[in-house]
Amino acid sequence: MKNKKKTYICTHEGSGNNDLFQSCGFVHDFETLGNWNCPKCGSNLVLEGTSGKSVSELLSEGLEKEKGE
């Protein structure tokens, strides 16, 4: 069975790499899931197609929305 590659993107906004750029936009395909850092700016890479939030963050947001209604 062939492994499907997972696309990770850097969503860093603002100055980075000693003010050499304003936004990164680095994209790379990995064969395994992991907690990767961007080689350009050092920020955490986010799996494409996700919000970048952890499960507990998503559940907390949902709970807050339910309380507000």
C-alpha positions as CSV (number, residue, x, y, z in Angstrom):
1,M,0.0,0.0,0.0
2,K,1.4,3.4,-1.0
3,N,1.6,6.1,1.6
4,K,-0.3,9.3,0.7
5,K,1.7,12.4,1.3
6,K,0.5,15.0,3.7
7,T,0.8,18.7,2.7
8,Y,2.0,21.0,5.4
9,I,1.9,24.8,5.1
10,C,3.4,27.7,7.0
11,T,0.7,30.2,8.0
12,H,3.1,32.7,9.7
13,E,2.1,36.3,9.2
14,G,4.2,39.3,10.1
15,S,7.9,39.9,10.0
16,G,10.1,36.8,10.1
17,N,13.7,35.7,9.7
18,N,15.1,39.0,11.0
19,D,12.5,41.1,9.0
20,L,13.6,39.6,5.7
21,F,10.0,38.8,4.7
22,Q,6.5,39.7,5.8
23,S,4.8,36.3,5.2
24,C,6.3,32.9,4.7
25,G,4.0,30.6,2.7
26,F,6.3,27.6,2.8
27,V,4.7,24.4,1.6
28,H,6.1,20.9,1.8
29,D,4.7,17.3,1.4
30,F,5.7,14.8,4.1
31,E,5.1,11.1,4.0
32,T,4.4,10.9,7.8
33,L,2.3,13.0,10.2
34,G,4.3,15.0,12.7
35,N,5.0,18.2,14.5
36,W,7.1,20.0,11.9
37,N,8.7,23.4,11.9
38,C,9.2,25.7,8.9
39,P,12.8,25.8,7.7
40,K,12.4,29.4,6.5
41,C,11.0,31.1,9.6
42,G,10.9,28.5,12.3
43,S,7.1,28.6,12.9
44,N,5.0,25.5,13.3
45,L,3.7,24.0,10.0
46,V,0.0,23.3,9.8
47,L,-1.5,20.3,8.0
48,E,-3.4,21.6,5.0
49,G,-7.1,21.4,5.3
50,T,-7.1,21.8,9.0
51,S,-7.7,24.8,11.2
52,G,-4.4,24.2,13.0
53,K,-6.2,24.0,16.3
54,S,-5.9,21.1,18.7
55,V,-8.9,18.9,19.5
56,S,-9.2,20.5,23.0
57,E,-9.2,24.0,21.5
58,L,-12.0,23.0,19.1
59,L,-14.0,21.4,21.9
60,S,-13.5,24.5,24.2
61,E,-14.7,26.8,21.4
62,G,-17.7,24.6,20.8
63,L,-18.6,24.6,24.5
64,E,-18.3,28.5,24.6
65,K,-20.6,28.8,21.6
66,E,-23.1,26.4,23.3
67,K,-23.0,28.5,26.5
68,G,-23.6,31.7,24.5
69,E,-26.8,30.4,22.9
